[in-house]
Amino acid sequence: MLFIKSIGFSLDIGSERYTFSFTIRDSTTHFVNATSWGKEDYIRSLSDSFRVGECVIIENPLIQRKELEREEKFSPATPSWDNESILLAQSWVPRETVIFASDVRISFDKFRNCMTATVISKTIITTNPDTPEANILLNFIRENKEANLLDDEIDSYLKESTSLNTIVDVYTVEQLKVKALKNEGKADPIYGILYAYISTLNIDDETTKVVRNRCSGCGYIINEASSTCTTCNKDSSEFKSVFRSFHMLIDLTDHTGTLHSCSLTGSVAEETLGFTVNEFLAMTDEQKTALKWQFLLERSKIYVKVSAFYSTILFFF
C-alpha cells in the first residue's frame, strides 16, 4: 500500500509536511512498514518513482520502532481509495485474478443494496498470492464451466428463439434476484422486463476488456495469448479464423438494488451503443467517455434473461 497525505507542522505555523507510507517486503514473512517525511515536491517525486510490486534498492536506511498508538495518529483509517490502489485495481481481470485483501472495511452499501468491501488507508492487497487456498480457488474458476458461462457465451446464444413480444412480466431488481435464487438448479431461465438505469459502463477504460476475439467456428471467446480456439482446433487440422465482438459486463440499478455483471455482448451491444466494433475501436477516449454518459443513469426499458449464475441483456430501449 502506498499512501500520501499532508499534515500541518506545528513548529512552523502555516506550513505543511508530507508523509509517504509504504510497506517493503523481501520474503513471505519479513516486511517493514516505512514512512518518509518531507516537503511536497520531494514526497511526490519519491512516490512517483516506484509502484506496488516493483523491486527497489534501499541504501542507508534509518530504522526505529514506533509505538502503535502514535502510528494510529499519523495513519488514520480513511475510506477513500488512493491512486496506487486505483491503478492496482485496474489491472485485475474478472475470473482470472485472485485477490487477498487484509484490513478492508466491510459495510452495507445502500446504493448497491448489499454488503461491500472498501479499501482504506490500512488495507494491504496481494494479487494472485502463492498459497494453497488461492491456487484451489483459481483452479476451480478455470475448470468450473458453470462459473464461466459469461466467458463462453456466443452470439447465436443471444439470438433467442423467444420473441420479445412474449416477454411481458415486469420485475424490480430485488424481485429478479429472489426469483433467480428460487429457480436455482432449474434449466429454464427467467425472462422479464426491467425498468432501470446503467450504473456501471466501463467502455472508456483502457484496462477493461470491451472487445474480445471469438472463434468463427463455434463463437467461443478465445485465449488472447494463443489467438486460437482450443475447442475447434482440438479435433481439426484447419484453424478457424477469429472475429471481434463486444463483450461488456454492466451493472443495472433501480430503487431496490443492483444487478451486477450483466452480459451485454454481440449484436445486442452494437444496437445499444449504435456503433459496430470497428467504429467503436476507431473512437478516441473522449468520444468513448461522451458515449458512456449518454447511457449512464438514464432510465431505460431492458429485456433480460436471468438465472442464478448470469444475467443477459436481450434488448435495450
C-alpha positions, 0 to 999 in steps of 0.5 A, a space after each residue: 500500500 502506498 499512501 500520501 497525505 499532508 499534515 500541518 507542522 506545528 513548529 512552523 505555523 502555516 506550513 505543511 509536511 508530507 508523509 509517504 507510507 509504504 510497506 517493503 517486503 523481501 520474503 513471505 514473512 519479513 516486511 517493514 512498514 516505512 514512512 518518509 517525511 518531507 516537503 511536497 515536491 520531494 514526497 511526490 517525486 519519491 512516490 512517483 518513482 516506484 509502484 506496488 510490486 516493483 523491486 527497489 534498492 534501499 541504501 542507508 536506511 534509518 530504522 526505529 520502532 514506533 509505538 502503535 498508538 502514535 502510528 494510529 495518529 499519523 495513519 488514520 483509517 480513511 475510506 477513500 481509495 488512493 491512486 496506487 490502489 486505483 491503478 492496482 485495481 485496474 489491472 485485475 481481470 474478472 475470473 482470472 485474478 485472485 485477490 487477498 485483501 487484509 484490513 478492508 472495511 466491510 459495510 452495507 452499501 445502500 446504493 448497491 443494496 448489499 454488503 461491500 468491501 472498501 479499501 482504506 488507508 490500512 488495507 494491504 492487497 496481494 494479487 494472485 498470492 502463492 498459497 494453497 487456498 488461492 491456487 484451489 480457488 483459481 483452479 476451480 474458476 478455470 475448470 468450473 464451466 458453470 462459473 464461466 458461462 459469461 466467458 463462453 457465451 456466443 452470439 447465436 446464444 443471444 439470438 433467442 428463439 423467444 420473441 420479445 413480444 412474449 416477454 411481458 412480466 415486469 420485475 424490480 431488481 430485488 424481485 429478479 434476484 429472489 426469483 433467480 435464487 428460487 429457480 436455482 438448479 432449474 434449466 429454464 431461465 427467467 425472462 422479464 422486463 426491467 425498468 432501470 438505469 446503467 450504473 456501471 459502463 466501463 467502455 472508456 477504460 483502457 484496462 477493461 476488456 470491451 472487445 474480445 476475439 471469438 472463434 468463427 467456428 463455434 463463437 467461443 471467446 478465445 485465449 488472447 495469448 494463443 489467438 486460437 480456439 482450443 475447442 475447434 482446433 482440438 479435433 481439426 487440422 484447419 484453424 478457424 479464423 477469429 472475429 471481434 465482438 463486444 463483450 461488456 459486463 454492466 451493472 443495472 440499478 433501480 430503487 431496490 438494488 443492483 444487478 451486477 455483471 450483466 452480459 451485454 455482448 454481440 449484436 445486442 451491444 452494437 444496437 445499444 451503443 449504435 456503433 459496430 466494433 470497428 467504429 467503436 475501436 476507431 473512437 478516441 477516449 473522449 468520444 468513448 467517455 461522451 458515449 458512456 454518459 449518454 447511457 449512464 443513469 438514464 432510465 431505460 426499458 431492458 429485456 433480460 434473461 436471468 438465472 442464478 449464475 448470469 444475467 443477459 441483456 436481450 434488448 435495450 430501449 
